[in-house]
């Protein structure tokens, strides 16, 4: 590689935008906080009710990231219902398949699950960044997650994603300044 090519490569890492993102209002911060609180609380209460004393299956880590998008950036294309539900379920399928086929090499199962989930979400137009975590959780999750096998797609992933979307639809439309979703399909 020539020195000029190296310089050009390194210049790309400086970014193109200067400054921080614009501030949001205190009301927007409060609504985002309250929406995420309600969304995760509902999943947590349902998990306690459904699985007393066990894993809180509805509280997979990727739902925390989905709450950021659904309640803090609900206008993002990545936060739309098709992306949330489709991205999570497709990624769960990939993660379970990778675990079942490659559990004897966990690092390979993990890498293949996340990368394949990204590719399939792109292909299906359901890109949802927390889906990568959903695929990874299927590989590195607890023994209870592994015992679920393909049921992981339904519970916690499908049910949890749909519940978060329903809550986001109901909550984000309570005030005139918010609207969700931008698009259904």
PyMOL CGO cylinders between C-alpha atoms (Angstrom):
from pymol import cmd
from pymol.cgo import CYLINDER

trace = [
    CYLINDER, 0.00, 0.00, 0.00, 1.38, 3.41, -0.93, 0.3, 1, 1, 1, 1, 1, 1,
    CYLINDER, 1.38, 3.41, -0.93, 1.79, 6.19, 1.63, 0.3, 1, 1, 1, 1, 1, 1,
    CYLINDER, 1.79, 6.19, 1.63, -0.89, 8.34, -0.07, 0.3, 1, 1, 1, 1, 1, 1,
    CYLINDER, -0.89, 8.34, -0.07, -3.36, 5.46, 0.07, 0.3, 1, 1, 1, 1, 1, 1,
    CYLINDER, -3.36, 5.46, 0.07, -2.64, 4.98, 3.77, 0.3, 1, 1, 1, 1, 1, 1,
    CYLINDER, -2.64, 4.98, 3.77, -3.21, 8.69, 4.40, 0.3, 1, 1, 1, 1, 1, 1,
    CYLINDER, -3.21, 8.69, 4.40, -6.51, 8.62, 2.50, 0.3, 1, 1, 1, 1, 1, 1,
    CYLINDER, -6.51, 8.62, 2.50, -7.56, 5.54, 4.44, 0.3, 1, 1, 1, 1, 1, 1,
    CYLINDER, -7.56, 5.54, 4.44, -6.76, 7.19, 7.79, 0.3, 1, 1, 1, 1, 1, 1,
    CYLINDER, -6.76, 7.19, 7.79, -8.51, 10.46, 6.78, 0.3, 1, 1, 1, 1, 1, 1,
    CYLINDER, -8.51, 10.46, 6.78, -11.75, 8.52, 6.35, 0.3, 1, 1, 1, 1, 1, 1,
    CYLINDER, -11.75, 8.52, 6.35, -11.67, 7.78, 10.07, 0.3, 1, 1, 1, 1, 1, 1,
    CYLINDER, -11.67, 7.78, 10.07, -12.02, 11.46, 10.99, 0.3, 1, 1, 1, 1, 1, 1,
    CYLINDER, -12.02, 11.46, 10.99, -15.70, 11.47, 10.09, 0.3, 1, 1, 1, 1, 1, 1,
    CYLINDER, -15.70, 11.47, 10.09, -17.56, 14.03, 8.05, 0.3, 1, 1, 1, 1, 1, 1,
    CYLINDER, -17.56, 14.03, 8.05, -19.74, 15.77, 10.64, 0.3, 1, 1, 1, 1, 1, 1,
    CYLINDER, -19.74, 15.77, 10.64, -18.49, 18.12, 13.31, 0.3, 1, 1, 1, 1, 1, 1,
    CYLINDER, -18.49, 18.12, 13.31, -20.12, 18.66, 16.66, 0.3, 1, 1, 1, 1, 1, 1,
    CYLINDER, -20.12, 18.66, 16.66, -22.53, 16.71, 18.79, 0.3, 1, 1, 1, 1, 1, 1,
    CYLINDER, -22.53, 16.71, 18.79, -26.03, 15.71, 17.79, 0.3, 1, 1, 1, 1, 1, 1,
    CYLINDER, -26.03, 15.71, 17.79, -28.66, 18.34, 18.61, 0.3, 1, 1, 1, 1, 1, 1,
    CYLINDER, -28.66, 18.34, 18.61, -30.17, 18.30, 22.07, 0.3, 1, 1, 1, 1, 1, 1,
    CYLINDER, -30.17, 18.30, 22.07, -33.67, 17.01, 22.57, 0.3, 1, 1, 1, 1, 1, 1,
    CYLINDER, -33.67, 17.01, 22.57, -36.16, 18.70, 24.86, 0.3, 1, 1, 1, 1, 1, 1,
    CYLINDER, -36.16, 18.70, 24.86, -36.65, 17.71, 28.46, 0.3, 1, 1, 1, 1, 1, 1,
    CYLINDER, -36.65, 17.71, 28.46, -40.14, 16.52, 27.55, 0.3, 1, 1, 1, 1, 1, 1,
    CYLINDER, -40.14, 16.52, 27.55, -38.69, 14.23, 24.86, 0.3, 1, 1, 1, 1, 1, 1,
    CYLINDER, -38.69, 14.23, 24.86, -36.19, 12.82, 27.34, 0.3, 1, 1, 1, 1, 1, 1,
    CYLINDER, -36.19, 12.82, 27.34, -38.95, 12.21, 29.88, 0.3, 1, 1, 1, 1, 1, 1,
    CYLINDER, -38.95, 12.21, 29.88, -41.23, 10.52, 27.30, 0.3, 1, 1, 1, 1, 1, 1,
    CYLINDER, -41.23, 10.52, 27.30, -38.36, 8.32, 26.08, 0.3, 1, 1, 1, 1, 1, 1,
    CYLINDER, -38.36, 8.32, 26.08, -37.54, 7.35, 29.67, 0.3, 1, 1, 1, 1, 1, 1,
    CYLINDER, -37.54, 7.35, 29.67, -41.15, 6.64, 30.56, 0.3, 1, 1, 1, 1, 1, 1,
    CYLINDER, -41.15, 6.64, 30.56, -41.81, 4.62, 27.40, 0.3, 1, 1, 1, 1, 1, 1,
    CYLINDER, -41.81, 4.62, 27.40, -38.72, 2.46, 27.90, 0.3, 1, 1, 1, 1, 1, 1,
    CYLINDER, -38.72, 2.46, 27.90, -39.56, 2.02, 31.58, 0.3, 1, 1, 1, 1, 1, 1,
    CYLINDER, -39.56, 2.02, 31.58, -43.09, 0.88, 30.79, 0.3, 1, 1, 1, 1, 1, 1,
    CYLINDER, -43.09, 0.88, 30.79, -41.97, -1.40, 27.94, 0.3, 1, 1, 1, 1, 1, 1,
    CYLINDER, -41.97, -1.40, 27.94, -39.30, -3.21, 29.93, 0.3, 1, 1, 1, 1, 1, 1,
    CYLINDER, -39.30, -3.21, 29.93, -41.43, -3.26, 33.10, 0.3, 1, 1, 1, 1, 1, 1,
    CYLINDER, -41.43, -3.26, 33.10, -44.31, -4.95, 31.26, 0.3, 1, 1, 1, 1, 1, 1,
    CYLINDER, -44.31, -4.95, 31.26, -41.94, -7.60, 29.90, 0.3, 1, 1, 1, 1, 1, 1,
    CYLINDER, -41.94, -7.60, 29.90, -40.45, -8.08, 33.36, 0.3, 1, 1, 1, 1, 1, 1,
    CYLINDER, -40.45, -8.08, 33.36, -43.81, -8.41, 35.11, 0.3, 1, 1, 1, 1, 1, 1,
    CYLINDER, -43.81, -8.41, 35.11, -45.02, -10.90, 32.49, 0.3, 1, 1, 1, 1, 1, 1,
    CYLINDER, -45.02, -10.90, 32.49, -41.79, -12.87, 32.88, 0.3, 1, 1, 1, 1, 1, 1,
    CYLINDER, -41.79, -12.87, 32.88, -42.25, -13.03, 36.68, 0.3, 1, 1, 1, 1, 1, 1,
    CYLINDER, -42.25, -13.03, 36.68, -45.85, -14.12, 36.25, 0.3, 1, 1, 1, 1, 1, 1,
    CYLINDER, -45.85, -14.12, 36.25, -45.12, -16.70, 33.54, 0.3, 1, 1, 1, 1, 1, 1,
    CYLINDER, -45.12, -16.70, 33.54, -41.83, -18.06, 34.92, 0.3, 1, 1, 1, 1, 1, 1,
    CYLINDER, -41.83, -18.06, 34.92, -41.78, -17.52, 38.70, 0.3, 1, 1, 1, 1, 1, 1,
    CYLINDER, -41.78, -17.52, 38.70, -38.37, -18.23, 40.20, 0.3, 1, 1, 1, 1, 1, 1,
    CYLINDER, -38.37, -18.23, 40.20, -36.76, -18.99, 36.84, 0.3, 1, 1, 1, 1, 1, 1,
    CYLINDER, -36.76, -18.99, 36.84, -34.97, -17.13, 34.10, 0.3, 1, 1, 1, 1, 1, 1,
    CYLINDER, -34.97, -17.13, 34.10, -36.67, -13.89, 33.17, 0.3, 1, 1, 1, 1, 1, 1,
    CYLINDER, -36.67, -13.89, 33.17, -36.96, -15.11, 29.61, 0.3, 1, 1, 1, 1, 1, 1,
    CYLINDER, -36.96, -15.11, 29.61, -38.81, -12.06, 28.33, 0.3, 1, 1, 1, 1, 1, 1,
    CYLINDER, -38.81, -12.06, 28.33, -35.95, -9.84, 29.48, 0.3, 1, 1, 1, 1, 1, 1,
    CYLINDER, -35.95, -9.84, 29.48, -33.32, -10.72, 26.91, 0.3, 1, 1, 1, 1, 1, 1,
    CYLINDER, -33.32, -10.72, 26.91, -30.69, -8.03, 26.57, 0.3, 1, 1, 1, 1, 1, 1,
    CYLINDER, -30.69, -8.03, 26.57, -31.51, -7.17, 22.99, 0.3, 1, 1, 1, 1, 1, 1,
    CYLINDER, -31.51, -7.17, 22.99, -34.93, -5.89, 24.08, 0.3, 1, 1, 1, 1, 1, 1,
    CYLINDER, -34.93, -5.89, 24.08, -33.17, -3.13, 26.00, 0.3, 1, 1, 1, 1, 1, 1,
    CYLINDER, -33.17, -3.13, 26.00, -31.61, -1.96, 22.74, 0.3, 1, 1, 1, 1, 1, 1,
    CYLINDER, -31.61, -1.96, 22.74, -34.98, -2.25, 20.98, 0.3, 1, 1, 1, 1, 1, 1,
    CYLINDER, -34.98, -2.25, 20.98, -36.49, -0.03, 23.69, 0.3, 1, 1, 1, 1, 1, 1,
    CYLINDER, -36.49, -0.03, 23.69, -33.90, 2.64, 22.85, 0.3, 1, 1, 1, 1, 1, 1,
    CYLINDER, -33.90, 2.64, 22.85, -35.04, 2.62, 19.24, 0.3, 1, 1, 1, 1, 1, 1,
    CYLINDER, -35.04, 2.62, 19.24, -38.78, 2.26, 19.93, 0.3, 1, 1, 1, 1, 1, 1,
    CYLINDER, -38.78, 2.26, 19.93, -39.00, 4.98, 22.57, 0.3, 1, 1, 1, 1, 1, 1,
    CYLINDER, -39.00, 4.98, 22.57, -35.90, 7.13, 21.96, 0.3, 1, 1, 1, 1, 1, 1,
    CYLINDER, -35.90, 7.13, 21.96, -35.65, 7.06, 18.14, 0.3, 1, 1, 1, 1, 1, 1,
    CYLINDER, -35.65, 7.06, 18.14, -39.07, 5.86, 17.05, 0.3, 1, 1, 1, 1, 1, 1,
    CYLINDER, -39.07, 5.86, 17.05, -38.90, 7.60, 13.66, 0.3, 1, 1, 1, 1, 1, 1,
    CYLINDER, -38.90, 7.60, 13.66, -35.82, 5.65, 12.65, 0.3, 1, 1, 1, 1, 1, 1,
    CYLINDER, -35.82, 5.65, 12.65, -36.34, 3.12, 9.86, 0.3, 1, 1, 1, 1, 1, 1,
    CYLINDER, -36.34, 3.12, 9.86, -34.62, 0.61, 12.15, 0.3, 1, 1, 1, 1, 1, 1,
    CYLINDER, -34.62, 0.61, 12.15, -37.40, 1.06, 14.76, 0.3, 1, 1, 1, 1, 1, 1,
    CYLINDER, -37.40, 1.06, 14.76, -40.38, 0.28, 12.53, 0.3, 1, 1, 1, 1, 1, 1,
    CYLINDER, -40.38, 0.28, 12.53, -42.58, -2.74, 13.36, 0.3, 1, 1, 1, 1, 1, 1,
    CYLINDER, -42.58, -2.74, 13.36, -41.44, -4.83, 10.39, 0.3, 1, 1, 1, 1, 1, 1,
    CYLINDER, -41.44, -4.83, 10.39, -37.82, -4.31, 11.41, 0.3, 1, 1, 1, 1, 1, 1,
    CYLINDER, -37.82, -4.31, 11.41, -38.36, -4.93, 15.10, 0.3, 1, 1, 1, 1, 1, 1,
    CYLINDER, -38.36, -4.93, 15.10, -40.39, -8.12, 14.83, 0.3, 1, 1, 1, 1, 1, 1,
    CYLINDER, -40.39, -8.12, 14.83, -38.84, -9.45, 11.62, 0.3, 1, 1, 1, 1, 1, 1,
    CYLINDER, -38.84, -9.45, 11.62, -35.29, -8.60, 12.67, 0.3, 1, 1, 1, 1, 1, 1,
    CYLINDER, -35.29, -8.60, 12.67, -35.62, -10.28, 16.05, 0.3, 1, 1, 1, 1, 1, 1,
    CYLINDER, -35.62, -10.28, 16.05, -37.40, -13.43, 14.83, 0.3, 1, 1, 1, 1, 1, 1,
    CYLINDER, -37.40, -13.43, 14.83, -35.13, -13.96, 11.82, 0.3, 1, 1, 1, 1, 1, 1,
    CYLINDER, -35.13, -13.96, 11.82, -32.06, -13.42, 13.98, 0.3, 1, 1, 1, 1, 1, 1,
    CYLINDER, -32.06, -13.42, 13.98, -33.38, -15.83, 16.60, 0.3, 1, 1, 1, 1, 1, 1,
    CYLINDER, -33.38, -15.83, 16.60, -33.81, -18.48, 13.91, 0.3, 1, 1, 1, 1, 1, 1,
    CYLINDER, -33.81, -18.48, 13.91, -30.25, -17.97, 12.70, 0.3, 1, 1, 1, 1, 1, 1,
    CYLINDER, -30.25, -17.97, 12.70, -28.88, -18.04, 16.24, 0.3, 1, 1, 1, 1, 1, 1,
    CYLINDER, -28.88, -18.04, 16.24, -30.67, -21.27, 17.14, 0.3, 1, 1, 1, 1, 1, 1,
    CYLINDER, -30.67, -21.27, 17.14, -29.54, -22.96, 13.93, 0.3, 1, 1, 1, 1, 1, 1,
    CYLINDER, -29.54, -22.96, 13.93, -25.94, -21.88, 14.50, 0.3, 1, 1, 1, 1, 1, 1,
    CYLINDER, -25.94, -21.88, 14.50, -26.00, -23.14, 18.09, 0.3, 1, 1, 1, 1, 1, 1,
    CYLINDER, -26.00, -23.14, 18.09, -27.52, -26.47, 17.12, 0.3, 1, 1, 1, 1, 1, 1,
    CYLINDER, -27.52, -26.47, 17.12, -25.02, -27.02, 14.31, 0.3, 1, 1, 1, 1, 1, 1,
    CYLINDER, -25.02, -27.02, 14.31, -21.88, -25.55, 15.88, 0.3, 1, 1, 1, 1, 1, 1,
    CYLINDER, -21.88, -25.55, 15.88, -22.24, -25.67, 19.67, 0.3, 1, 1, 1, 1, 1, 1,
    CYLINDER, -22.24, -25.67, 19.67, -18.95, -27.59, 19.84, 0.3, 1, 1, 1, 1, 1, 1,
    CYLINDER, -18.95, -27.59, 19.84, -17.18, -24.42, 18.56, 0.3, 1, 1, 1, 1, 1, 1,
    CYLINDER, -17.18, -24.42, 18.56, -18.99, -21.60, 20.42, 0.3, 1, 1, 1, 1, 1, 1,
    CYLINDER, -18.99, -21.60, 20.42, -16.90, -18.73, 19.01, 0.3, 1, 1, 1, 1, 1, 1,
    CYLINDER, -16.90, -18.73, 19.01, -17.64, -19.87, 15.46, 0.3, 1, 1, 1, 1, 1, 1,
    CYLINDER, -17.64, -19.87, 15.46, -21.35, -20.33, 16.21, 0.3, 1, 1, 1, 1, 1, 1,
    CYLINDER, -21.35, -20.33, 16.21, -21.45, -16.80, 17.69, 0.3, 1, 1, 1, 1, 1, 1,
    CYLINDER, -21.45, -16.80, 17.69, -19.62, -15.14, 14.80, 0.3, 1, 1, 1, 1, 1, 1,
    CYLINDER, -19.62, -15.14, 14.80, -21.65, -16.98, 12.19, 0.3, 1, 1, 1, 1, 1, 1,
    CYLINDER, -21.65, -16.98, 12.19, -24.94, -16.23, 13.98, 0.3, 1, 1, 1, 1, 1, 1,
    CYLINDER, -24.94, -16.23, 13.98, -24.38, -12.47, 14.17, 0.3, 1, 1, 1, 1, 1, 1,
    CYLINDER, -24.38, -12.47, 14.17, -22.92, -12.05, 10.69, 0.3, 1, 1, 1, 1, 1, 1,
    CYLINDER, -22.92, -12.05, 10.69, -25.55, -14.24, 9.02, 0.3, 1, 1, 1, 1, 1, 1,
    CYLINDER, -25.55, -14.24, 9.02, -28.34, -12.49, 10.93, 0.3, 1, 1, 1, 1, 1, 1,
    CYLINDER, -28.34, -12.49, 10.93, -27.09, -9.14, 9.61, 0.3, 1, 1, 1, 1, 1, 1,
    CYLINDER, -27.09, -9.14, 9.61, -26.96, -10.43, 6.05, 0.3, 1, 1, 1, 1, 1, 1,
    CYLINDER, -26.96, -10.43, 6.05, -30.45, -11.94, 6.24, 0.3, 1, 1, 1, 1, 1, 1,
    CYLINDER, -30.45, -11.94, 6.24, -31.92, -8.83, 7.87, 0.3, 1, 1, 1, 1, 1, 1,
    CYLINDER, -31.92, -8.83, 7.87, -30.45, -6.75, 5.03, 0.3, 1, 1, 1, 1, 1, 1,
    CYLINDER, -30.45, -6.75, 5.03, -31.79, -9.18, 2.43, 0.3, 1, 1, 1, 1, 1, 1,
    CYLINDER, -31.79, -9.18, 2.43, -35.29, -9.26, 3.97, 0.3, 1, 1, 1, 1, 1, 1,
    CYLINDER, -35.29, -9.26, 3.97, -35.37, -5.50, 4.62, 0.3, 1, 1, 1, 1, 1, 1,
    CYLINDER, -35.37, -5.50, 4.62, -35.81, -6.07, 8.36, 0.3, 1, 1, 1, 1, 1, 1,
    CYLINDER, -35.81, -6.07, 8.36, -32.52, -4.60, 9.64, 0.3, 1, 1, 1, 1, 1, 1,
    CYLINDER, -32.52, -4.60, 9.64, -32.83, -4.03, 13.39, 0.3, 1, 1, 1, 1, 1, 1,
    CYLINDER, -32.83, -4.03, 13.39, -29.47, -3.75, 15.19, 0.3, 1, 1, 1, 1, 1, 1,
    CYLINDER, -29.47, -3.75, 15.19, -30.69, -5.46, 18.38, 0.3, 1, 1, 1, 1, 1, 1,
    CYLINDER, -30.69, -5.46, 18.38, -31.37, -8.52, 16.19, 0.3, 1, 1, 1, 1, 1, 1,
    CYLINDER, -31.37, -8.52, 16.19, -27.64, -9.16, 16.18, 0.3, 1, 1, 1, 1, 1, 1,
    CYLINDER, -27.64, -9.16, 16.18, -27.77, -9.47, 19.95, 0.3, 1, 1, 1, 1, 1, 1,
    CYLINDER, -27.77, -9.47, 19.95, -30.80, -11.78, 19.71, 0.3, 1, 1, 1, 1, 1, 1,
    CYLINDER, -30.80, -11.78, 19.71, -28.80, -14.11, 17.46, 0.3, 1, 1, 1, 1, 1, 1,
    CYLINDER, -28.80, -14.11, 17.46, -25.83, -13.94, 19.83, 0.3, 1, 1, 1, 1, 1, 1,
    CYLINDER, -25.83, -13.94, 19.83, -28.01, -14.66, 22.89, 0.3, 1, 1, 1, 1, 1, 1,
    CYLINDER, -28.01, -14.66, 22.89, -29.24, -17.85, 21.20, 0.3, 1, 1, 1, 1, 1, 1,
    CYLINDER, -29.24, -17.85, 21.20, -25.61, -18.99, 21.10, 0.3, 1, 1, 1, 1, 1, 1,
    CYLINDER, -25.61, -18.99, 21.10, -24.18, -17.69, 24.39, 0.3, 1, 1, 1, 1, 1, 1,
    CYLINDER, -24.18, -17.69, 24.39, -27.38, -17.69, 26.44, 0.3, 1, 1, 1, 1, 1, 1,
    CYLINDER, -27.38, -17.69, 26.44, -28.18, -19.72, 29.53, 0.3, 1, 1, 1, 1, 1, 1,
    CYLINDER, -28.18, -19.72, 29.53, -28.82, -23.46, 29.43, 0.3, 1, 1, 1, 1, 1, 1,
    CYLINDER, -28.82, -23.46, 29.43, -32.53, -22.58, 29.67, 0.3, 1, 1, 1, 1, 1, 1,
    CYLINDER, -32.53, -22.58, 29.67, -32.25, -20.58, 26.43, 0.3, 1, 1, 1, 1, 1, 1,
    CYLINDER, -32.25, -20.58, 26.43, -30.47, -23.52, 24.78, 0.3, 1, 1, 1, 1, 1, 1,
    CYLINDER, -30.47, -23.52, 24.78, -33.13, -25.96, 25.99, 0.3, 1, 1, 1, 1, 1, 1,
    CYLINDER, -33.13, -25.96, 25.99, -35.80, -23.87, 24.29, 0.3, 1, 1, 1, 1, 1, 1,
    CYLINDER, -35.80, -23.87, 24.29, -34.36, -24.63, 20.87, 0.3, 1, 1, 1, 1, 1, 1,
    CYLINDER, -34.36, -24.63, 20.87, -36.69, -23.32, 18.17, 0.3, 1, 1, 1, 1, 1, 1,
    CYLINDER, -36.69, -23.32, 18.17, -39.25, -22.31, 20.81, 0.3, 1, 1, 1, 1, 1, 1,
    CYLINDER, -39.25, -22.31, 20.81, -36.84, -19.37, 21.44, 0.3, 1, 1, 1, 1, 1, 1,
    CYLINDER, -36.84, -19.37, 21.44, -38.28, -17.82, 18.28, 0.3, 1, 1, 1, 1, 1, 1,
    CYLINDER, -38.28, -17.82, 18.28, -41.74, -17.75, 19.83, 0.3, 1, 1, 1, 1, 1, 1,
    CYLINDER, -41.74, -17.75, 19.83, -40.94, -17.16, 23.48, 0.3, 1, 1, 1, 1, 1, 1,
    CYLINDER, -40.94, -17.16, 23.48, -39.23, -14.91, 24.38, 0.3, 1, 1, 1, 1, 1, 1,
    CYLINDER, -39.23, -14.91, 24.38, -38.34, -13.39, 21.02, 0.3, 1, 1, 1, 1, 1, 1,
    CYLINDER, -38.34, -13.39, 21.02, -41.59, -13.24, 19.03, 0.3, 1, 1, 1, 1, 1, 1,
    CYLINDER, -41.59, -13.24, 19.03, -43.84, -12.49, 21.98, 0.3, 1, 1, 1, 1, 1, 1,
    CYLINDER, -43.84, -12.49, 21.98, -41.45, -9.92, 23.44, 0.3, 1, 1, 1, 1, 1, 1,
    CYLINDER, -41.45, -9.92, 23.44, -40.88, -8.10, 20.14, 0.3, 1, 1, 1, 1, 1, 1,
    CYLINDER, -40.88, -8.10, 20.14, -44.61, -7.92, 19.39, 0.3, 1, 1, 1, 1, 1, 1,
    CYLINDER, -44.61, -7.92, 19.39, -45.38, -6.69, 22.92, 0.3, 1, 1, 1, 1, 1, 1,
    CYLINDER, -45.38, -6.69, 22.92, -42.74, -3.96, 22.65, 0.3, 1, 1, 1, 1, 1, 1,
    CYLINDER, -42.74, -3.96, 22.65, -44.15, -2.84, 19.29, 0.3, 1, 1, 1, 1, 1, 1,
    CYLINDER, -44.15, -2.84, 19.29, -47.73, -2.78, 20.63, 0.3, 1, 1, 1, 1, 1, 1,
    CYLINDER, -47.73, -2.78, 20.63, -46.61, -0.77, 23.65, 0.3, 1, 1, 1, 1, 1, 1,
    CYLINDER, -46.61, -0.77, 23.65, -44.66, 1.61, 21.40, 0.3, 1, 1, 1, 1, 1, 1,
    CYLINDER, -44.66, 1.61, 21.40, -47.73, 2.14, 19.18, 0.3, 1, 1, 1, 1, 1, 1,
    CYLINDER, -47.73, 2.14, 19.18, -49.94, 2.86, 22.20, 0.3, 1, 1, 1, 1, 1, 1,
    CYLINDER, -49.94, 2.86, 22.20, -47.43, 4.99, 24.10, 0.3, 1, 1, 1, 1, 1, 1,
    CYLINDER, -47.43, 4.99, 24.10, -45.79, 7.01, 21.33, 0.3, 1, 1, 1, 1, 1, 1,
    CYLINDER, -45.79, 7.01, 21.33, -49.14, 8.27, 20.05, 0.3, 1, 1, 1, 1, 1, 1,
    CYLINDER, -49.14, 8.27, 20.05, -50.31, 9.67, 23.40, 0.3, 1, 1, 1, 1, 1, 1,
    CYLINDER, -50.31, 9.67, 23.40, -48.87, 13.13, 22.72, 0.3, 1, 1, 1, 1, 1, 1,
    CYLINDER, -48.87, 13.13, 22.72, -49.09, 15.20, 19.52, 0.3, 1, 1, 1, 1, 1, 1,
    CYLINDER, -49.09, 15.20, 19.52, -45.28, 15.54, 19.20, 0.3, 1, 1, 1, 1, 1, 1,
    CYLINDER, -45.28, 15.54, 19.20, -44.80, 11.78, 18.75, 0.3, 1, 1, 1, 1, 1, 1,
    CYLINDER, -44.80, 11.78, 18.75, -46.03, 9.38, 16.13, 0.3, 1, 1, 1, 1, 1, 1,
    CYLINDER, -46.03, 9.38, 16.13, -45.34, 5.70, 15.69, 0.3, 1, 1, 1, 1, 1, 1,
    CYLINDER, -45.34, 5.70, 15.69, -45.00, 3.86, 13.41, 0.3, 1, 1, 1, 1, 1, 1,
    CYLINDER, -45.00, 3.86, 13.41, -43.81, 5.72, 10.36, 0.3, 1, 1, 1, 1, 1, 1,
    CYLINDER, -43.81, 5.72, 10.36, -44.50, 2.68, 8.15, 0.3, 1, 1, 1, 1, 1, 1,
    CYLINDER, -44.50, 2.68, 8.15, -45.98, -0.77, 8.77, 0.3, 1, 1, 1, 1, 1, 1,
    CYLINDER, -45.98, -0.77, 8.77, -44.61, -2.80, 5.87, 0.3, 1, 1, 1, 1, 1, 1,
]
cmd.load_cgo(trace, "trace")
